[in-house]
């Protein structure tokens, strides 16, 4: 059984970074079907914005390459020769040349005042942190989304850190799950170069040395008087549970990085060896844990963390068998449920079933139909399980669902973001992604019906994008690219998703990490 594709991809990209120099000579280069040779590289001239329709024919002005032609991304028009999203561009708000004033932002084509706050921007400014893998090591990348566009600050590497596997936020404190030491420590969001003296272990004497943390989940408990912190160690098949201070007190306790939150281990749960538990959802006293390698979801009672107990399980295999073709692949292989994530939404649990046909030798495309499982927590066993049927009629436009997220819009019924990573092919020598098909971000309404979808532009990058994790703040959605670590910004309004321009250089989504984005969080503005 394979690990999930996103984890494998991260490892492969690390390997590729070390292997790239001198891998192939120009005489050895053989281009795959659908690509052509441009100099010493193979490209798809149908969607490569630097070689659009022919080698060296580069798109400009924010145009992207679609079907061998340079065009503006969907939802954008041309202002002064530049592709522009008038719905969100403060220099062309609603129409070309309409300039928003100081401390104003462009919201759905209208200049709006930003409430008083940090830097006079208040709620018009969003702060994010990306957890980055580099080669070697990694770091934190601070990002500010301001009315003038995305701004990337200098990367920060907390003292004593290798690179972050996963992040959590507790008030003004960042919880940092470190890879090499497999410990959880704390970092003041206002001073990312420092770290706490406190380091709690995420592994046990019999679990292995590398936790492979995929989730740091934070919640308030005891009527808001404290916090409970959960970490999921996918490599060591273990959930650990800690008690901590109230979010409002966390910053003072940390005291600029020299202090400690005083985290107390309360217990956790151990899962079968090699089951690879993934980020869970929580409803009441129960966590719903996807087991990637087993193709199942476990319901675990954590009301007493010291003796957490599995009370129910759900097998995703019948949902795969019910897919068109019965879950059997024409080449003789089989689709694997491979659940990668669970979220709680509108009183139910939703699970990303990354239904993969996976080639361990990278000789073929990893692909699979879209499948999101839904669990009704009021029912037991397989009767609680169903498949979300609301994808658009052209369901082939979405393949390999990897991530889910709620889209909080202040309504009682919360929409859902579905990240379709797409079908990917790899270079068998460098292991880098060559092609991606059927990748997009989907929005589903409270009735689980698809109401919007967005396909990323190529972003003038070397590698085609693959939609990864997405986080939302108000009507802005920040989308991580799985192949080149680009960060897209998509604005949601009137049941539509529109890619924003005005990133860093006026039109190209920035590459925020050298190799891979392991986590992405909205954080309080420092």
CORVENJO-V812338 format. One record per backbone hydrogen bond with DSSP energy under -1.0 kcal/mol. NH is the residue of the N-H (numbers start at 1). CO is the residue of the C=O. E is the energy in kcal/mol with one decimal. If there is no record, write none. Layout:
NH;CO;E  NH;CO;E
This chain:
8;4;-2.2  9;5;-2.9  10;6;-1.8  11;7;-2.0  12;8;-2.5  13;9;-2.5  14;10;-1.8  15;11;-2.1  16;12;-3.0  17;13;-2.2  18;14;-1.1  19;15;-1.4  20;16;-2.2  23;20;-1.9  28;25;-1.2  35;32;-2.0  36;43;-2.8  38;41;-2.9  41;38;-1.4  43;36;-2.8  47;44;-1.5  48;44;-1.2  51;48;-1.2  52;57;-3.3  53;45;-2.5  57;54;-1.8  58;56;-1.5  59;49;-3.6  63;60;-1.7  64;71;-3.5  66;69;-2.9  68;46;-2.3  69;66;-1.3  71;64;-2.9  76;73;-1.8  77;84;-2.4  79;82;-2.7  82;79;-1.6  83;61;-3.6  84;77;-3.8  88;85;-1.8  89;85;-1.9  92;89;-1.4  93;98;-2.8  94;86;-2.6  98;95;-1.7  100;90;-3.3  104;101;-1.3  105;112;-2.5  107;110;-2.8  109;87;-2.2  110;107;-1.1  112;105;-3.0  114;103;-2.5  120;117;-2.6  121;118;-1.7  124;121;-2.6  125;122;-1.7  126;145;-2.1  128;143;-2.9  129;521;-2.4  130;141;-2.1  131;519;-2.8  132;139;-2.9  133;516;-2.5  134;137;-3.0  139;132;-1.1  140;156;-3.1  141;130;-2.6  143;128;-2.5  144;151;-2.8  145;126;-3.2  146;149;-2.0  149;146;-2.2  151;144;-2.9  153;142;-1.7  156;140;-2.7  159;193;-1.1  161;158;-1.8  165;177;-3.0  168;175;-1.9  170;173;-2.8  173;170;-1.7  174;187;-3.3  175;168;-3.0  176;185;-3.0  177;166;-2.3  178;183;-2.7  179;163;-2.3  184;200;-2.6  185;176;-2.1  187;174;-2.4  189;172;-2.3  191;188;-1.9  194;191;-1.6  196;186;-2.4  197;259;-1.3  200;184;-2.2  202;182;-2.8  214;232;-2.4  217;230;-2.9  219;228;-2.3  221;226;-1.5  225;222;-1.7  226;221;-1.5  227;244;-1.9  228;219;-3.5  229;242;-2.8  230;217;-2.9  231;240;-2.4  232;215;-1.9  233;238;-3.2  234;212;-1.6  235;211;-1.7  236;211;-1.1  238;233;-1.9  239;269;-3.0  240;231;-2.4  241;267;-2.6  242;229;-3.0  243;264;-2.4  244;227;-3.0  249;246;-1.3  253;249;-2.2  254;250;-2.0  255;251;-1.4  258;255;-1.2  259;254;-3.2  264;243;-2.2  266;241;-3.1  267;241;-1.3  268;305;-2.0  269;239;-2.1  271;237;-2.8  275;272;-2.1  278;290;-2.8  281;288;-1.5  283;286;-2.4  286;283;-1.9  287;300;-2.5  288;281;-3.0  289;298;-2.8  291;296;-3.5  292;276;-2.1  293;275;-1.9  295;291;-1.7  296;291;-1.1  297;314;-2.2  298;289;-2.6  299;312;-3.0  300;287;-3.0  301;309;-3.1  302;285;-3.0  307;304;-2.2  309;301;-1.6  311;299;-3.0  312;299;-1.2  314;297;-2.4  316;295;-2.3  320;316;-1.6  321;317;-2.5  322;318;-1.3  323;320;-1.6  326;323;-2.4  328;325;-1.2  329;333;-1.8  332;329;-2.3  335;327;-1.7  336;356;-1.8  340;352;-2.3  342;279;-1.2  343;350;-2.3  345;348;-2.8  348;345;-2.0  349;375;-2.2  350;343;-2.8  351;373;-2.7  352;341;-2.5  353;371;-1.8  354;338;-1.3  355;353;-2.3  356;336;-1.5  356;354;-1.1  357;367;-1.8  362;359;-1.5  366;424;-2.1  373;351;-2.3  374;386;-3.2  375;349;-3.0  376;384;-2.3  379;376;-2.0  384;381;-1.9  385;382;-1.6  386;374;-1.9  388;372;-3.1  395;393;-1.8  397;394;-1.9  398;395;-1.9  399;438;-1.5  400;368;-1.1  402;419;-2.2  403;419;-1.0  405;417;-1.8  407;415;-2.2  416;444;-2.5  417;405;-3.8  418;442;-2.7  419;403;-2.7  420;440;-2.7  421;400;-2.5  422;399;-2.7  423;437;-2.7  424;366;-1.4  425;435;-2.0  427;432;-2.9  431;427;-2.7  434;425;-3.1  437;423;-2.2  440;420;-1.2  441;454;-2.6  442;418;-2.7  443;452;-2.6  444;416;-2.6  445;449;-2.4  448;445;-2.2  450;390;-3.0  451;443;-2.9  452;443;-1.2  454;441;-2.2  461;458;-1.2  468;480;-2.6  471;478;-2.2  473;476;-2.7  476;473;-2.2  477;490;-2.9  478;471;-3.3  479;488;-2.5  480;469;-2.8  481;486;-2.4  482;466;-3.3  487;510;-2.0  488;479;-2.8  490;477;-2.9  491;498;-2.8  492;475;-3.0  493;496;-2.0  498;491;-2.3  500;489;-3.1  512;485;-2.4  515;133;-1.7  516;133;-1.2  518;131;-2.3  521;129;-2.3  523;127;-2.4
